């Protein structure tokens, strides 16, 4: 007897899911006949970029004088280790919330560029669908450089963009029902 075919869904998440986010994701697949398997990808932030961004913010401030702040390689590596620890904790939390809602789920922290990691996982598991959960990114979405727009250009599967920590009604109110798109 062969294994039942699974309906694989890859989730690219920007931040930890709330219990409500997990319940919304699960509700999308309640009528799928095959067993549904979720694969959570949570990108780890790059320490050098984070330090550079923080220093740029400080230097651009009109309130503070630009400090002579230089981080050595060991400090950047320590920041990277902390970011990786936090990303693993956040990913484990996403997996647990989905499991608590009854999902069959695995999760991993990815250090590749997020759309590269997503594309690789979709190909690896033969995903039937992608869900991208993000915070609001008005500027990125306007210029179509956000994860969802970039993924839609690369993948040949349905992609749903959800906003974390907002229910379906709130998302429809803000975005006029943005989300499910065809191929």
C-alpha positions, 0 to 999 in steps of 0.5 A: 500500500502506498503512502497517501499523497500530501498537500504540501504548503510552504509558509515563508514567515517574517516574524513569529506567528500568533495563535490566531495566525496559525488558526487562520492558516489551518482554516484555509485547508480544512476542506483539502482531502489529502493530508496537509503538511506545512513547511515553515521557513523563517529567514535569519537576519544578517548581522552585518546588515542590521549593524549597518542599518542601525549605525546609519539610523544613528548617523542620520539622526539630527538629535544625536551627534554621529558616534565613532562606533566601529564593530570588530568581526568578533562583535558582528559574529556575536550579533549574528549568533544572537540573531540565529538563536532568536530566529530558531526560537521564533521558528520553533514557536511558529511550529508549535503554534501550528501543531497546537492548531492540529497541523502536521508541520516542520520548520527551518531557519534559512540564511539564504535570500528568502525567495531563493530559500522559498523557491528551493523548498517549493521544488524540494517538497513539490509544494501545491501552494505558498503562503507568505506571512509578513508585516505591512510593507506599503513601500515595498509592496508599492514598488513590487519588491516585497516577497510576495511580488518576487515569489509570484514572478518565480513560482508556478504555484498559487501564492497567498499573502497574509498579514501577520497578526491581522484576521481575514476581515481586517486584511480585506478592509485594508487591502481590498481582498489582496491575497489569493492569486492565480498562476 
